[in-house]
Amino acid sequence: MGTVVALSGQVGGAKLAEGLRRLRGKDLAVIVNTGDDHEVFGLAFSPDIDTMLYTLGGIASPAAGWEPTGETYVLHDMLHRLGSEHRVRVGDRSFALPLLRTEALRQECPLSQVTLGFCKKLGIDARVLPMSNDPVRTVVLTADGEVSYHEYLTVLECEPVVKGFLYAGADVARIPDEVLEAMYAPDLEAIVLCPANPYHTIQPILAVQGMRELLRERGVPVIAVSPIVGDRALKGAAGKMMQELGHEVSARRVALEYYRLIDAFVIDSTDEAAAEGIRSCGIEVAVAPTIMRTADDGIALAQAVLDLAQQLRARKETEHSA
């Protein structure tokens, strides 16, 4: 068994990361999207990092994985009583990570070290790492103009028609040393693109300067898992975005978003009929249950991904020795 690196974000991505953590523990590094990061009341919020920390730390709410279990909203209610117009309902416990993060960043501690510190405090053996310590912000191009993803989600409630995306700052953002250390691990086994919205979760990570090249040059299997089951996204606005960008809503379309980057793609059993169409694009396909309702579901999917990586490595070794 070797090191596994996962690119992730959102609740679905965190569930697969947790399955991988159960199988690899300290030998898992999760590179998390920070393109959705924003400030509220002067505090540095990192939604995907916090979702990952809650999930891997075993404290995520079963009903709302982006916040800790047992959440209350006393502070939110008082803020609104005093005239706050902030629309997002942030719970009391959910302020803890942004508060400590903001304090550490003001003391010039890199986000990667701040996040690893949280891992230690929450008893997480895996490494949770930001895609960059430099600011990268996802910008949604809509029919009405450019808006941050945070505004698109919270203020505009995903209503504007999406015309495209920009990842502001990605072209000059640096890959953190901790990410490079994980990627250059001599026992690197596989790189996994977890099931998440390809446009505002995975693509911002890939847009960081040198990230795509790094994934390919490592020479290990790069495997993505589809966030689309049937003709819909399990969570979020991925399906809506695909339609508005002029694409079919399908697992095949997600695979094409990663064309020339991934070696293999995992689709749900529901989409088995689409397997040949994806293989015709030069991408290996595996079929497995991808809906993770329980922790065991996440472990089973993680094992299927790692088994696929092993098969790809064995095939490559056979080809080289032939």
C-alpha positions in Angstrom: 0.0 0.0 0.0 1.2 3.5 -0.9 0.3 7.1 -0.7 -2.9 8.3 -2.3 -3.6 11.9 -3.3 -7.2 13.0 -3.7 -8.5 16.3 -5.3 -11.7 17.1 -3.5 -14.4 19.4 -2.2 -18.1 19.5 -1.4 -20.0 16.9 0.6 -19.7 14.1 -2.0 -16.0 14.6 -2.4 -15.6 14.6 1.4 -17.5 11.3 1.7 -15.1 9.5 -0.8 -12.1 11.1 1.0 -13.4 9.7 4.2 -13.6 6.2 2.6 -10.0 6.6 1.3 -8.9 7.7 4.8 -10.4 4.6 6.3 -8.3 2.5 3.9 -5.0 4.6 3.9 -5.0 6.8 7.0 -1.8 8.9 7.2 -0.9 7.9 3.7 -3.8 9.9 2.3 -3.4 13.6 1.3 -6.5 15.5 0.2 -6.0 18.6 -1.9 -9.0 20.8 -1.4 -10.6 23.5 -3.5 -10.3 27.1 -2.1 -11.8 28.9 -5.1 -15.0 29.3 -3.1 -13.2 31.0 -0.1 -14.6 34.3 1.0 -14.8 36.7 3.9 -17.8 37.2 6.2 -17.6 39.8 9.0 -13.9 40.0 8.2 -13.4 36.3 8.9 -11.8 33.9 6.4 -14.2 31.2 5.4 -13.0 28.1 3.5 -16.2 26.1 2.9 -14.7 23.0 1.2 -11.8 22.8 3.7 -14.2 23.0 6.6 -16.5 20.4 5.1 -13.5 18.1 4.7 -12.4 18.7 8.3 -15.8 18.1 9.7 -16.2 14.9 7.7 -12.7 13.4 8.3 -12.9 14.5 11.9 -16.1 12.6 12.4 -18.1 15.6 13.5 -20.0 16.5 10.3 -23.8 16.8 10.5 -25.4 13.8 8.8 -28.0 16.1 7.3 -25.7 19.0 6.4 -22.1 17.9 6.0 -20.9 21.5 5.6 -21.4 22.1 9.3 -20.7 20.2 12.5 -23.3 18.1 14.2 -25.4 19.6 16.9 -25.2 23.1 15.3 -27.2 26.0 16.8 -27.9 29.5 15.5 -28.0 31.8 18.5 -25.4 34.1 17.1 -27.0 34.3 13.7 -30.4 35.1 15.2 -28.9 37.9 17.4 -27.0 39.3 14.4 -30.2 39.6 12.4 -32.0 41.1 15.4 -29.4 43.8 15.4 -29.8 44.5 11.7 -27.4 42.2 9.9 -28.4 41.5 6.3 -26.1 38.6 5.8 -28.2 36.0 4.1 -26.2 32.8 4.8 -27.2 31.0 8.0 -23.9 30.4 9.7 -24.1 28.3 12.9 -22.4 29.0 16.2 -20.0 26.1 16.0 -19.2 26.9 12.3 -17.6 30.2 13.3 -14.8 28.4 15.2 -12.6 27.4 12.3 -12.9 30.8 10.5 -12.1 32.7 13.7 -9.0 30.7 14.4 -8.0 30.6 10.7 -8.3 34.4 10.4 -6.2 34.9 13.5 -3.5 32.6 12.2 -3.5 34.1 8.7 -3.1 37.6 10.2 0.0 36.2 11.9 1.3 35.2 8.5 0.9 31.4 9.0 0.3 29.8 5.6 -3.1 28.3 5.1 -1.6 24.8 4.5 0.0 24.9 8.0 -3.2 26.3 9.6 -5.2 23.5 8.0 -2.7 20.8 9.1 -3.0 22.2 12.6 -6.7 21.7 12.5 -6.2 18.1 11.4 -4.1 17.5 14.4 -6.6 19.0 16.8 -9.4 17.0 15.3 -7.5 13.8 15.3 -7.4 13.4 11.6 -4.5 11.2 10.5 -4.8 12.1 6.8 -3.4 15.4 5.5 -6.0 18.0 4.4 -4.3 20.7 2.3 -5.4 23.7 0.4 -4.8 23.8 -3.4 -2.7 26.9 -2.8 -1.7 29.3 -0.1 -2.3 32.1 -2.6 -5.8 33.5 -3.2 -7.7 31.9 -6.1 -11.3 32.9 -6.7 -13.8 31.2 -8.9 -15.7 33.7 -11.0 -19.0 32.8 -12.7 -19.6 34.3 -16.1 -23.3 34.9 -16.3 -25.7 36.4 -18.8 -25.8 39.4 -16.5 -22.1 39.8 -15.9 -19.3 38.4 -13.8 -19.9 37.4 -10.1 -18.0 35.5 -7.5 -19.1 31.9 -7.0 -20.0 32.8 -3.4 -22.4 35.5 -4.6 -23.8 33.3 -7.4 -24.6 30.7 -4.7 -25.7 32.7 -1.7 -27.1 36.0 -3.1 -28.3 35.0 -6.6 -29.2 31.4 -5.5 -27.8 29.9 -8.7 -30.4 31.6 -10.8 -28.4 33.4 -13.5 -27.6 31.5 -16.7 -24.0 30.4 -16.6 -21.8 31.2 -19.6 -18.4 30.1 -18.3 -15.9 30.3 -15.5 -12.7 32.1 -14.6 -10.3 31.1 -11.9 -8.8 34.5 -10.9 -5.3 34.2 -9.6 -4.8 30.6 -10.5 -2.2 31.4 -13.2 0.2 32.9 -10.6 -0.8 30.8 -7.6 1.9 28.5 -6.2 1.4 24.8 -5.3 2.1 24.5 -1.5 5.2 22.6 -0.5 3.1 20.2 1.5 1.2 19.3 -1.7 4.4 18.8 -3.6 5.7 16.6 -0.9 2.6 14.4 -1.2 2.7 14.3 -4.9 6.4 13.4 -5.1 6.1 10.6 -2.5 8.2 7.7 -3.8 5.3 5.3 -3.0 2.6 7.4 -4.7 -0.1 4.9 -5.7 -2.9 6.9 -7.3 -4.4 10.3 -7.8 -8.1 10.5 -7.4 -10.5 13.2 -8.5 -13.4 12.8 -6.1 -17.1 13.2 -7.2 -17.7 16.9 -7.1 -18.9 19.7 -9.4 -16.2 19.8 -12.1 -16.6 23.5 -12.8 -16.3 25.2 -9.3 -14.6 22.4 -7.3 -12.2 20.3 -9.3 -11.3 22.6 -12.2 -10.1 25.4 -9.8 -7.6 23.0 -8.3 -6.4 21.9 -11.8 -6.1 25.6 -12.8 -3.4 26.3 -10.2 -0.1 27.0 -12.0 1.6 23.7 -12.8 -1.1 21.4 -11.3 -2.2 19.6 -14.4 1.4 19.0 -15.5 2.3 17.7 -12.1 -0.6 15.2 -12.2 0.5 13.8 -15.5 4.2 13.7 -15.0 4.0 11.6 -11.9 3.1 8.6 -14.0 0.6 7.0 -11.6 -3.1 6.2 -12.5 -5.3 9.3 -12.4 -8.9 8.2 -11.7 -12.0 10.4 -11.5 -15.4 9.5 -10.0 -18.5 10.9 -11.6 -20.7 13.2 -9.6 -23.5 12.5 -12.1 -25.8 9.6 -11.7 -28.3 9.0 -14.5 -29.0 12.5 -15.9 -28.7 14.5 -12.7 -26.2 15.7 -10.2 -26.7 14.2 -6.8 -26.0 17.5 -5.1 -25.6 21.1 -6.2 -25.9 22.9 -9.5 -23.6 20.8 -11.8 -26.5 19.6 -13.9 -27.9 23.1 -14.4 -24.4 24.4 -15.3 -23.9 21.7 -17.9 -27.1 22.5 -19.6 -26.5 26.2 -19.7 -23.0 25.6 -21.1 -24.6 23.6 -23.9 -23.6 20.2 -22.7 -25.5 17.0 -22.1 -26.0 16.2 -18.4 -24.2 12.9 -18.2 -21.3 11.0 -16.7 -19.7 11.0 -20.2 -19.7 14.8 -20.2 -17.9 14.9 -16.9 -15.3 12.4 -18.2 -14.7 14.8 -21.2 -14.1 17.7 -18.8 -11.0 15.7 -17.7 -10.0 14.6 -21.2 -6.3 13.9 -21.6 -5.8 14.2 -17.8 -7.4 11.0 -16.4 -6.6 7.4 -17.2 -9.9 6.0 -15.8 -13.4 7.0 -14.8 -15.7 5.4 -12.3 -19.4 5.6 -13.1 -22.5 4.5 -11.2 -24.2 1.2 -12.1 -27.1 3.2 -13.3 -24.9 4.6 -16.1 -23.4 1.3 -17.2 -24.8 1.7 -20.8 -22.6 4.8 -21.1 -19.4 2.9 -20.5 -18.5 2.1 -24.1 -19.0 5.7 -25.2 -16.5 6.8 -22.6 -14.0 4.1 -23.5 -14.2 5.3 -27.1 -12.6 8.5 -25.9 -9.6 6.5 -24.7 -10.6 6.5 -21.0 -10.8 3.2 -19.1 -14.2 2.8 -17.3 -15.2 1.0 -14.1 -18.8 0.6 -12.9 -19.6 0.6 -9.2 -22.2 2.0 -6.8 -21.2 5.6 -6.4 -24.0 6.9 -4.1 -22.6 7.1 -0.6 -25.4 7.0 1.9 -23.4 5.3 4.6 -19.7 5.2 5.7 -19.5 1.6 4.4 -20.7 2.9 1.0 -17.8 5.4 1.0 -15.3 2.7 1.9 -16.6 0.3 -0.8 -16.3 3.0 -3.5 -12.8 3.9 -2.2 -11.8 0.3 -2.5 -13.2 0.1 -6.0 -11.1 3.1 -7.0 -7.9 1.7 -5.5 -8.5 -1.7 -7.1 -8.9 0.0 -10.4 -5.6 1.8 -9.8 -3.9 -1.4 -9.1 -5.2 -3.0 -12.3 -4.0 -0.1 -14.3 -0.5 -0.2 -12.8 -0.3 -4.0 -13.4 -1.4 -3.6 -17.0 1.2 -0.8 -17.5 3.9 -3.0 -16.0 3.0 -5.9 -18.3 3.1 -3.6 -21.4 6.5 -2.3 -20.4 7.9 -5.8 -19.9 6.5 -7.1 -23.2 
